[in-house]
Every structure is written in C-alpha cells, then in structure tokens.
C-alpha cells in the first residue's frame, strides 16, 4: 500500500472544516469509534486521519461513507492538509510524537479531546502546551493538567462533558430493591455472598456473567430454583444490556475489574468487592475512592444494602459532586461539545 491514501475525500468540492486525528498504532479504531457518532451530530463535513495502515483498512470497511485518510510520514500528512483547503481545526485523540507532523501547521487550530479514559489514565506533561485548546469532561482533568505542567501558557481549557453520556443522563430512572451486579469472576464464593445477601432482602438481581462463566451461571440458577428464587434473578452475558437493566435497579455491585468511572453516570450507589483493605486505595481516578461502598463478607454487603434500602445513602452528595467533576452533566445536556465545534469552524 502507498504511504498515503486520500481517495475517500470528497472529490471536486471539499469543504471539510475540521479533521479527527488518531496516531495510535493499535487503538485508533477504538478511539475513532468513541467519537465518530458524536462528531457526526454537528452535521458539518469533516475528515478522519489515521497514521496506522491496518487501522485505516478496518475503518474504511466499518465506515464506508466517511472521509477517512491514511498518511505515513510528514510529507504525506502535508498532502492530506493541502487536499482540504477549508480545514480550520484538528481534533486530537492521543498525544503521541507523530502529532508534531500536524501541529506545525499554524493556520489550523489544534484541539486535544482525548479518548474514553485518557483523562484519568494519561500522564500529562509539558508537551500538551503544543495544543491551542484542551476540551475536558470536567474540572478533574483541568486540575490534573495544571498540577502536572505548572505554567499552562496560552493553553485554553473548555469543559464539554462526555457527550457520549447524554442519553444516560436524560433517560435514567430507578426502581427500588433491585441490584445490578457487574462481575467477571471464577470466584463462586463471591457470587454466593452477593446472591445470599440479596436473597435475604428479597431483592431482584440482574447479574452480568460472560459466556465463559456458564458453569457458574448454571450452578447459581440451580441454587435459585431449589430455593424458589429463580424469578428474582436474571443473568445476561452481553454488556450492552447494562443500560436496559440499570433502569430497574437501586444500586450496582461490582468488583475492581469491572469498576470504571462511567458507572457514576447512572447516579446509583456503587458497592465494590475488595479482597484486601489496601485495594480501595489503589483505585483510579482516586476521587472515586471516597464515593464507593466496600465489602468483603456477605454480612458487610448485607449491612450496606439494608442501609440503602432505607434511603440512607451517606455518600450520595459527594458522589454527585464527583460525577460532575469528571463528566459535567450540564455541559453534556447543553451539547457543549457540538456547540464548540460549530463555533470553531465559523
């Protein structure tokens, strides 16, 4: 394959005003997937540039009608830019060395938007000052960047939330005395603790177990049937069904492997299994640590759920503040991401 492919750019009339860029050799497809639907809602012509040939081949199959380009070296990148005379903005998903091939174009505004988890996983450094703007989920990442790089210079921050969460924030509602259990484990004893604690309180259980945990699933269903509890437990193996079942629950029970900040968007108490006391202090981002409930034994879980069933959610206020620090609900509901794209390309 050639070092450059711009064949997907619209011929003759090219009015792309912004371009989404990913330089990651392995994760470009994942990063583009995360943003492409949101960006398309702006209803403005845009292109996508990736620097990895395999990612390019996958993306043009996945999105045959999108203007997706591939460029290997700096000269190829220059040709991609020159083929889009109306280009005003580049949106960067990753902060990698290859970005310099685009950052040298002074007539374009350079905006870092990151990836799904970059705001708490990235190690920020002074290289981020190369961008004109950083668009953030909330105050949390702004504080992280300022602490890491000190003088931010000309760098401008804009809070846009995580627009992918808009539907979750708009549609969420709860019903009492049900548990959503997100767990991926071979630990049958842990499942027993969760099952019996909910059983004692007559809670309905929605349990995620991947297909490879079929033996555990069958064992648990057999126990439930023998105790006349089968109608109160629903086991599913597709994580995409989480949104469907979460609207029927009052709290989420999970383990460290399945814990992630996006669970905060459901505005439910999060109950986390930890094997050791020290585990809770290793959770990242660390602002999650104070807004979770922790258990190790069945009795500890039982006590937590009993209190929550009495509407005694002692970390609710702090959990809502933390959610806003990470995802800024107001910015999401007001479509600040789309609004800022439109302002940039005027």
SULPE-V910305 format. One record per helix or strand of 3 or more residues. SS is the DSSP state (hx for helix, st for strand). FROM is the first residue (numbers start at 1). TO is the last residue. If there is no record, write none. Layout:
((SS	FROM	TO) (SS	FROM	TO))
//
This chain:
((st	18	22) (hx	28	40) (st	46	50) (hx	53	62) (st	67	71) (hx	74	82) (st	89	92) (hx	97	103) (st	109	112) (hx	118	121) (hx	126	130) (st	133	136) (hx	139	149) (st	156	159) (hx	163	171) (st	178	182) (hx	188	200) (st	204	208) (hx	211	226) (hx	230	232) (st	233	236) (hx	239	246) (st	251	255) (hx	261	266) (st	269	273) (hx	277	282) (hx	286	291) (st	293	295) (hx	298	309) (hx	316	327) (hx	329	333) (hx	336	344))
//
